[in-house]
Amino acid sequence: MAIAGFWSNWGKDSGGGPGENESASLPVPPADLSHVQTRQLTYEEGAEEWPAISPDGVQLLYSGDAGGARNLYIKNLATEEIRQLTDNPYDEIMGKWTPDGKTIVFVRGTRAGDRVELSDVYAGFYADGGDIYRLDVETGEERRIVDDAFNPSISNDGTQLAYHRQIRSGAIRIHISTMEGAMERAIGELDSEDIEHVEPCWCPDGNRIAFRKYERPRSHVFVYNVETHTEYQLTDARDFPDTNPVWSPAGDF
């Protein structure tokens, strides 16, 4: 499995999000995608997953198959040089760059030799058997910052981390902390324990977090406002689940 990149210039200004009535309008992608260009970025044997482009656009971070467990690699897209960042028997996935490009935050499995597996295959999210780490790209120094957590997302100013993890009741909720894992707090409305809150993604404006609510068999995307502590529903999936929300660079859709 290789990683491919694509480029496109479509978009629609939705006004930066809902107004006072907290309703949402969605951009509509064009029917004609002939202008979209793709090219293969990795060519190694085995699976290559969880791609993340560095803030300067020069380097590609990804998880590569290292003979059982997945480890972290960086590829320089200009020189094609590949550097293996980690080398251990623990599975490593979901790598993300800090805005300055100096640090990587990722999830490392807790069981040597075992891959981190989906907690719910149908729903397609992870919730067990992984901790969040941070790693200095230059020195290789690393440390664990959050236990039992997944899908790290870093605020645009590099000071806050969002992720999902289980609470005491067993339900999964979105949490926010500092980049050191301190001052943690859960966010979002107090839904039924049958509804899982997963896959947070910080908006570039730093005020909103998109995330997925899963209540079998459906998933919908919601947006939480960090300043007002309110949320609104963005999508209403009926036939297919909506997953893995990601903001546009300007945060307008």
Disulfide bonds with the S-S distance in Angstrom:
none
